[in-house]
């Protein structure tokens, strides 16, 4: 479920589109954004205030209302990580579990390595 801040940003953006009588496609084309990114915000599938969402709000001249903060981006916001996961994952729950376990093991090894460097 999207955070309350994202829901408020979404409501303001949808109101902007209505006031401008602009479709998601028209907005996307005007500002050189992918239609899917804008559509995710409009349909409520965006969960956090990512840099892309902040860019959308900026183009719409929507100032982030008091209390909205930029949330830290996640690993899935990184295109390289996303591409690697999509290439490795076959869609099964077993493979998802295996990939998650491998990432956790690699993460632990990286943390230990960083501790030794300090």
TORPA-4810 file (N, C-alpha, C, O; in nm, 3 decimals):
<nodes>
NODE_1_0.084_-0.119_0.000_0.000_0.000_0.000_0.088_0.125_0.000_0.184_0.132_0.076_X
NODE_2_0.056_0.222_-0.085_0.136_0.344_-0.091_0.132_0.419_0.042_0.033_0.412_0.116_X
NODE_3_0.240_0.491_0.073_0.241_0.573_0.193_0.139_0.685_0.180_0.094_0.719_0.070_X
NODE_4_0.104_0.741_0.293_0.006_0.850_0.293_0.057_0.969_0.213_-0.019_1.037_0.144_X
NODE_5_0.188_0.993_0.222_0.247_1.103_0.147_0.233_1.082_-0.003_0.203_1.176_-0.077_X
NODE_6_0.253_0.960_-0.049_0.240_0.929_-0.191_0.094_0.941_-0.234_0.065_0.989_-0.344_X
NODE_7_0.003_0.899_-0.148_-0.140_0.911_-0.181_-0.178_1.058_-0.199_-0.254_1.092_-0.290_X
NODE_8_-0.127_1.145_-0.111_-0.158_1.288_-0.124_-0.096_1.345_-0.252_-0.159_1.424_-0.322_X
NODE_9_0.027_1.305_-0.281_0.091_1.352_-0.404_0.012_1.304_-0.525_-0.006_1.379_-0.621_X
NODE_10_-0.033_1.179_-0.521_-0.112_1.123_-0.631_-0.241_1.203_-0.651_-0.277_1.237_-0.764_X
NODE_11_-0.310_1.232_-0.542_-0.435_1.308_-0.552_-0.412_1.445_-0.616_-0.489_1.489_-0.701_X
NODE_12_-0.305_1.511_-0.575_-0.275_1.643_-0.631_-0.239_1.632_-0.779_-0.277_1.718_-0.859_X
NODE_13_-0.167_1.527_-0.817_-0.129_1.510_-0.957_-0.251_1.478_-1.043_-0.265_1.532_-1.153_X
NODE_14_-0.338_1.391_-0.995_-0.460_1.357_-1.069_-0.546_1.483_-1.086_-0.604_1.506_-1.193_X
NODE_15_-0.554_1.565_-0.981_-0.630_1.690_-0.990_-0.566_1.783_-1.094_-0.637_1.851_-1.169_X
NODE_16_-0.434_1.786_-1.099_-0.363_1.865_-1.199_-0.399_1.820_-1.340_-0.430_1.902_-1.427_X
NODE_17_-0.393_1.688_-1.363_-0.426_1.636_-1.496_-0.568_1.674_-1.536_-0.593_1.713_-1.651_X
NODE_18_-0.661_1.662_-1.442_-0.801_1.698_-1.472_-0.813_1.847_-1.505_-0.878_1.885_-1.602_X
NODE_19_-0.749_1.931_-1.422_-0.757_2.076_-1.443_-0.698_2.116_-1.577_-0.747_2.207_-1.644_X
NODE_20_-0.591_2.047_-1.617_-0.526_2.077_-1.744_-0.592_2.004_-1.862_-0.557_2.026_-1.978_X
NODE_21_-0.687_1.918_-1.827_-0.753_1.834_-1.929_-0.649_1.759_-2.013_-0.650_1.758_-2.136_X
NODE_22_-0.557_1.695_-1.938_-0.446_1.627_-2.001_-0.447_1.479_-1.964_-0.471_1.443_-1.849_X
NODE_23_-0.423_1.397_-2.061_-0.416_1.253_-2.036_-0.276_1.216_-1.986_-0.181_1.294_-1.997_X
NODE_24_-0.265_1.096_-1.932_-0.136_1.044_-1.890_-0.041_1.040_-2.010_0.076_1.078_-1.998_X
NODE_25_-0.091_0.994_-2.124_-0.007_0.985_-2.244_0.042_1.122_-2.288_0.159_1.139_-2.322_X
NODE_26_-0.047_1.221_-2.287_-0.009_1.355_-2.329_0.096_1.414_-2.234_0.193_1.475_-2.278_X
NODE_27_0.076_1.396_-2.104_0.172_1.445_-2.006_0.308_1.378_-2.027_0.412_1.444_-2.026_X
NODE_28_0.305_1.246_-2.044_0.429_1.170_-2.065_0.504_1.219_-2.187_0.625_1.239_-2.182_X
NODE_29_0.433_1.237_-2.295_0.496_1.281_-2.419_0.552_1.423_-2.405_0.662_1.451_-2.452_X
NODE_30_0.477_1.511_-2.342_0.519_1.650_-2.329_0.651_1.661_-2.252_0.737_1.742_-2.287_X
NODE_31_0.667_1.579_-2.148_0.784_1.591_-2.062_0.887_1.480_-2.082_0.983_1.470_-2.006_X
NODE_32_0.867_1.397_-2.184_0.965_1.294_-2.215_0.977_1.186_-2.110_1.085_1.132_-2.087_X
NODE_33_0.866_1.153_-2.048_0.863_1.047_-1.945_0.801_0.921_-2.004_0.729_0.926_-2.103_X
NODE_34_0.830_0.809_-1.941_0.765_0.687_-1.986_0.621_0.689_-1.937_0.593_0.729_-1.824_X
NODE_35_0.532_0.646_-2.022_0.389_0.644_-1.989_0.364_0.554_-1.868_0.279_0.585_-1.785_X
NODE_36_0.438_0.444_-1.858_0.414_0.349_-1.749_0.447_0.410_-1.613_0.379_0.381_-1.515_X
NODE_37_0.550_0.492_-1.606_0.586_0.557_-1.478_0.475_0.651_-1.433_0.435_0.649_-1.316_X
NODE_38_0.426_0.732_-1.524_0.318_0.826_-1.490_0.190_0.748_-1.457_0.119_0.783_-1.363_X
NODE_39_0.162_0.645_-1.533_0.042_0.564_-1.511_0.045_0.498_-1.372_-0.058_0.492_-1.305_X
NODE_40_0.162_0.449_-1.330_0.174_0.388_-1.197_0.137_0.487_-1.088_0.070_0.452_-0.991_X
NODE_41_0.180_0.612_-1.103_0.146_0.714_-1.004_-0.004_0.739_-1.003_-0.066_0.744_-0.896_X
NODE_42_-0.063_0.754_-1.119_-0.206_0.785_-1.130_-0.293_0.671_-1.077_-0.397_0.696_-1.016_X
NODE_43_-0.252_0.548_-1.100_-0.335_0.434_-1.057_-0.307_0.389_-0.914_-0.371_0.296_-0.866_X
NODE_44_-0.213_0.455_-0.847_-0.186_0.421_-0.708_-0.090_0.305_-0.689_-0.080_0.251_-0.579_X
NODE_45_-0.021_0.265_-0.794_0.073_0.153_-0.782_0.212_0.199_-0.739_0.299_0.115_-0.711_X
NODE_46_0.235_0.330_-0.734_0.362_0.383_-0.685_0.357_0.382_-0.533_0.261_0.433_-0.474_X
NODE_47_0.459_0.325_-0.471_0.459_0.309_-0.325_0.540_0.415_-0.252_0.512_0.445_-0.136_X
NODE_48_0.641_0.471_-0.318_0.729_0.568_-0.252_0.753_0.689_-0.342_0.726_0.686_-0.462_X
NODE_49_0.804_0.794_-0.281_0.837_0.914_-0.357_0.976_0.898_-0.418_1.075_0.948_-0.364_X
NODE_50_0.981_0.828_-0.527_1.106_0.803_-0.598_1.149_0.930_-0.671_1.070_1.023_-0.686_X
NODE_51_1.273_0.934_-0.718_1.315_1.050_-0.799_1.225_1.071_-0.922_1.200_1.185_-0.961_X
NODE_52_1.176_0.963_-0.981_1.086_0.977_-1.097_0.955_1.045_-1.057_0.906_1.131_-1.130_X
NODE_53_0.900_1.008_-0.944_0.775_1.070_-0.897_0.799_1.218_-0.867_0.717_1.303_-0.901_X
NODE_54_0.911_1.248_-0.803_0.943_1.389_-0.774_0.956_1.470_-0.904_0.917_1.586_-0.909_X
NODE_55_1.013_1.407_-1.007_1.026_1.474_-1.137_0.888_1.502_-1.195_0.862_1.611_-1.246_X
NODE_56_0.800_1.403_-1.188_0.662_1.420_-1.238_0.595_1.536_-1.166_0.537_1.624_-1.229_X
NODE_57_0.605_1.536_-1.034_0.542_1.643_-0.955_0.604_1.779_-0.987_0.534_1.880_-0.990_X
NODE_58_0.733_1.779_-1.012_0.800_1.904_-1.050_0.750_1.959_-1.182_0.725_2.079_-1.194_X
NODE_59_0.735_1.872_-1.281_0.683_1.915_-1.410_0.541_1.969_-1.398_0.502_2.059_-1.471_X
NODE_60_0.465_1.912_-1.305_0.327_1.958_-1.284_0.323_2.079_-1.192_0.215_2.129_-1.159_X
NODE_61_0.441_2.126_-1.150_0.452_2.240_-1.059_0.376_2.216_-0.928_0.312_2.306_-0.874_X
NODE_62_0.386_2.094_-0.881_0.325_2.058_-0.754_0.435_2.060_-0.649_0.527_1.978_-0.652_X
NODE_63_0.425_2.155_-0.557_0.520_2.160_-0.447_0.482_2.051_-0.350_0.365_2.030_-0.319_X
NODE_64_0.582_1.982_-0.303_0.554_1.877_-0.207_0.501_1.942_-0.080_0.565_2.030_-0.022_X
NODE_65_0.385_1.897_-0.039_0.321_1.956_0.077_0.399_1.921_0.203_0.473_1.823_0.206_X
NODE_66_0.381_2.001_0.305_0.450_1.980_0.431_0.431_1.836_0.479_0.320_1.783_0.481_X
NODE_67_0.541_1.776_0.516_0.533_1.639_0.566_0.571_1.536_0.463_0.599_1.422_0.499_X
NODE_68_0.573_1.571_0.337_0.616_1.474_0.236_0.768_1.480_0.228_0.826_1.588_0.215_X
NODE_69_0.829_1.368_0.236_0.974_1.362_0.228_1.011_1.261_0.120_0.938_1.166_0.093_X
NODE_70_1.125_1.284_0.062_1.172_1.189_-0.038_1.215_1.062_0.034_1.297_1.066_0.127_X
NODE_71_1.160_0.952_-0.008_1.196_0.826_0.054_1.316_0.768_-0.017_1.334_0.786_-0.138_X
NODE_72_1.397_0.700_0.058_1.517_0.639_0.006_1.481_0.543_-0.108_1.386_0.465_-0.096_X
NODE_73_1.555_0.549_-0.215_1.526_0.458_-0.325_1.566_0.316_-0.285_1.652_0.296_-0.199_X
NODE_74_1.503_0.221_-0.347_1.529_0.082_-0.316_1.620_0.021_-0.421_1.648_0.082_-0.525_X
NODE_75_1.666_-0.098_-0.393_1.753_-0.168_-0.488_1.683_-0.186_-0.622_1.747_-0.182_-0.727_X
NODE_76_1.552_-0.204_-0.620_1.479_-0.225_-0.745_1.469_-0.098_-0.829_1.430_-0.104_-0.946_X
NODE_77_1.503_0.018_-0.769_1.508_0.141_-0.847_1.633_0.147_-0.934_1.642_0.228_-1.026_X
NODE_78_1.730_0.060_-0.904_1.854_0.056_-0.979_1.833_-0.031_-1.103_1.805_-0.150_-1.090_X
NODE_79_1.845_0.027_-1.223_1.817_-0.049_-1.344_1.907_-0.172_-1.363_1.863_-0.273_-1.418_X
NODE_80_2.031_-0.164_-1.319_2.124_-0.276_-1.335_2.082_-0.394_-1.246_2.083_-0.509_-1.290_X
NODE_81_2.044_-0.363_-1.122_2.000_-0.469_-1.030_1.870_-0.530_-1.080_1.853_-0.652_-1.080_X
NODE_82_1.778_-0.445_-1.122_1.649_-0.494_-1.173_1.669_-0.585_-1.294_1.608_-0.691_-1.303_X
NODE_83_1.754_-0.544_-1.387_1.779_-0.624_-1.507_1.840_-0.759_-1.471_1.802_-0.862_-1.527_X
NODE_84_1.935_-0.758_-1.378_1.999_-0.884_-1.338_1.898_-0.979_-1.273_1.898_-1.098_-1.302_X
NODE_85_1.812_-0.925_-1.187_1.710_-1.009_-1.124_1.611_-1.064_-1.226_1.575_-1.181_-1.222_X
NODE_86_1.569_-0.978_-1.316_1.472_-1.023_-1.417_1.532_-1.129_-1.508_1.462_-1.219_-1.554_X
NODE_87_1.661_-1.118_-1.535_1.727_-1.217_-1.619_1.741_-1.350_-1.546_1.728_-1.456_-1.606_X
NODE_88_1.769_-1.345_-1.415_1.794_-1.467_-1.338_1.666_-1.536_-1.292_1.664_-1.659_-1.279_X
NODE_89_1.561_-1.462_-1.268_1.439_-1.519_-1.209_1.351_-1.581_-1.316_1.322_-1.518_-1.417_X
NODE_90_1.308_-1.705_-1.294_1.223_-1.774_-1.391_1.074_-1.761_-1.356_0.990_-1.820_-1.424_X
NODE_91_1.043_-1.686_-1.254_0.904_-1.664_-1.216_0.854_-1.757_-1.107_0.743_-1.739_-1.057_X
NODE_92_0.933_-1.854_-1.069_0.886_-1.949_-0.967_0.919_-1.901_-0.826_1.013_-1.823_-0.806_X
NODE_93_0.842_-1.947_-0.731_0.864_-1.913_-0.591_0.996_-1.971_-0.542_1.067_-1.908_-0.463_X
NODE_94_1.030_-2.092_-0.588_1.156_-2.154_-0.546_1.277_-2.071_-0.590_1.370_-2.051_-0.512_X
NODE_95_1.274_-2.025_-0.713_1.385_-1.944_-0.762_1.391_-1.810_-0.690_1.499_-1.759_-0.661_X
NODE_96_1.277_-1.753_-0.661_1.273_-1.627_-0.586_1.338_-1.646_-0.449_1.417_-1.562_-0.405_X
NODE_97_1.305_-1.754_-0.383_1.363_-1.784_-0.252_1.514_-1.803_-0.263_1.589_-1.753_-0.180_X
NODE_98_1.558_-1.875_-0.365_1.701_-1.898_-0.385_1.775_-1.768_-0.412_1.880_-1.742_-0.355_X
NODE_99_1.720_-1.685_-0.500_1.783_-1.557_-0.531_1.790_-1.468_-0.407_1.893_-1.405_-0.382_X
NODE_100_1.683_-1.464_-0.330_1.683_-1.383_-0.208_1.791_-1.432_-0.112_1.863_-1.352_-0.054_X
NODE_101_1.801_-1.563_-0.096_1.903_-1.620_-0.007_2.043_-1.585_-0.056_2.128_-1.545_0.024_X
NODE_102_2.068_-1.599_-0.184_2.200_-1.566_-0.240_2.235_-1.419_-0.217_2.349_-1.387_-0.182_X
NODE_103_2.139_-1.331_-0.237_2.163_-1.188_-0.216_2.195_-1.160_-0.069_2.285_-1.082_-0.038_X
NODE_104_2.122_-1.224_0.021_2.149_-1.207_0.164_2.289_-1.254_0.200_2.358_-1.188_0.278_X
NODE_105_2.332_-1.367_0.145_2.466_-1.420_0.172_2.572_-1.326_0.117_2.672_-1.297_0.184_X
NODE_106_2.551_-1.278_-0.004_2.646_-1.183_-0.064_2.651_-1.055_0.019_2.759_-1.001_0.042_X
NODE_107_2.536_-1.007_0.062_2.531_-0.886_0.145_2.609_-0.902_0.274_2.683_-0.813_0.315_X
NODE_108_2.592_-1.017_0.339_2.665_-1.043_0.464_2.815_-1.046_0.438_2.892_-0.992_0.517_X
NODE_109_2.857_-1.109_0.328_2.999_-1.114_0.295_3.054_-0.974_0.267_3.166_-0.942_0.306_X
NODE_110_2.977_-0.892_0.200_3.020_-0.756_0.170_3.035_-0.674_0.299_3.129_-0.596_0.311_X
NODE_111_2.944_-0.692_0.394_2.951_-0.620_0.521_3.074_-0.662_0.599_3.143_-0.577_0.657_X
NODE_112_3.103_-0.792_0.601_3.223_-0.840_0.670_3.349_-0.786_0.605_3.443_-0.746_0.674_X
NODE_113_3.351_-0.783_0.474_3.466_-0.730_0.401_3.488_-0.583_0.435_3.601_-0.539_0.455_X
NODE_114_3.379_-0.508_0.443_3.388_-0.366_0.477_3.442_-0.348_0.619_3.518_-0.254_0.644_X
NODE_115_3.404_-0.435_0.711_3.452_-0.426_0.848_3.603_-0.449_0.854_3.673_-0.383_0.931_X
NODE_116_3.654_-0.542_0.773_3.797_-0.571_0.772_3.878_-0.456_0.714_3.993_-0.435_0.752_X
NODE_117_3.818_-0.382_0.623_3.888_-0.269_0.561_3.901_-0.152_0.658_3.993_-0.072_0.646_X
NODE_118_3.809_-0.143_0.755_3.811_-0.030_0.849_3.919_-0.041_0.947_3.933_0.046_1.033_X
</nodes>
